[in-house]
Every structure is written in C-alpha cells, then in structure tokens.
C-alpha cells in the first residue's frame, strides 16, 4: 500500500494519498492539507483517484474536499454517509470504516488493505482519535465523548496488531505497538499510570487535573470536573494555581 502525506503548516492536519500500485488506483484520505504536493505525486505515479474519504468533518480535514472531487471526478465518502464496516474499493485497495467516536460524532478511522482484505490491515488512518504520543480531545464529543473516545481507543484501534502503522489526522505516523507501550494517555486509561489530583480551572470551571502530557502541539490534559465528568482538553484551556 502506497501512502504519501501532505501537512498544513498551521493546522498541522494531514491529507493522505493512498494507492494500490503505480499506474493503479487510489483515494485521498482527509482534505485539509495543501493538495498540490499530492497532485504532483498522483501525476508521477499515474493514478486514477476514485474517492475522497473523510475521517470526520471538521474544517481542518475538509477544506479542499470539493476541489479534489471536481479535479478528479472522485466520489465523496463522508462520515454521515457510512456505517461501521463500510468498504471503499479502489483497484486492489480497500478501506474499511471503523467507528471511532469520541472526538466528535460521527468519526471513522479507516483500515487500509492492499490486495487481500481478509487479513491484517497494512495501516489505519486514525483521524483525530489517536496521535503519536497523544489522543484526541473530547470538547466536541458531546456528553459521552470521553467514554466513547476511551472505547474507540482501547476496544478498537489499540487491539490491532502492534506492527500496524497508524496515520493520524495531525503530524507524524506511529505504530499501534508504540502507542500501546509509550503513549501516556493510553497507559493512564488502562490504569498503568497513577493519576494526579491537582485542583485547576478549565474554561472557568473547577476541575481536577489527572494527567498533563505533550500533544502534537503544546500539551493536552485529562481533567475531571466537579460533577464527575471526564474530558480530554487542550493544555491551554487549563489554568493552574
């Protein structure tokens, strides 16, 4: 499976060109990064682009969607159109939808298979649920955002084979094995790291800071509000005494 990446220099959001083979077919996963680098690779590899596939519909992942559709005659595949297990087939390439809500709803990760789609995936496009060393925020996830994000991670993505390459919605790729072993949020969700108890405020609300760790930009925090709600928020939202 060929995977090439473009990244927005301010949003740090990724768009991926995913293809089966040179001279074959491919898709674009997420459409928020500059598309010119990918267009050059599409021409160089002589690819037919059949679909533009989204993990979720936030602006930093969708802004070039229509432009890509019009240029390549590609079919749009948005989260509101699919359900868990839905498959996109492009030549010998198959992408299979994996429901991973929590950052927002709907949100889908996409398992990528080159050739036989009955075995282990060649990679997974995780959108804004799993990053290298961090996880997605739940501010836009609704009242069940934290619980859904935790389930998406521990019951879906992190059960994939450890060698599976994870292509996140922001910044650099990683592997499922690395995140299982080293991601502080994943380890904390599993109870492998002792949580903190520091009183803080989050956007003016009293809360307890359970974990603060580096994110793809700045820091991210796991907090618990006075009413018992848990959330994953940007570190900039947390005010410490």
Number of C-alpha atoms within 10 A of each C-alpha: 18 14 16 16 20 20 21 17 11 8 15 18 23 26 30 26 23 24 29 21 17 14 14 16 22 28 29 26 27 29 29 26 26 18 21 10 14 18 16 11 13 22 11 11 15 14 19 20 24 20 22 27 25 27 29 24 19 13 12 21 25 21 16 18 21 14 13 20 17 10 10 14 15 20 15 18 16 18 20 13 9 15 15 14 14 13 17 19 15 20 18 17 23 25 26 21 23 24 22 29 27 29 26 24 18 19 26 30 31 29 24 26 23 20 15 11 17 7 8 14 23 18 23 25 27 25 27 27 27 31 24 21 19 22 26 25 23 26 16 12 22 14 14 15 23 23 16 19 25 20 17 24 22 15 12 14 24 19 13 20 15 15 15 21 20 29 26 25 29 24 20 16 16 18 20 22 18 16 22 20 12 13 20 20 27 22 15 15 15 12 10 11 13 10 14 13 13 14 16 19 18 20 11 10 11 17 23 21 23 17 20 20 15 16 17 15 12 10 16 24 24 25 27 21 17 11 8 10 14 21 21 24 21 21 18 12 14 24 16 11 7
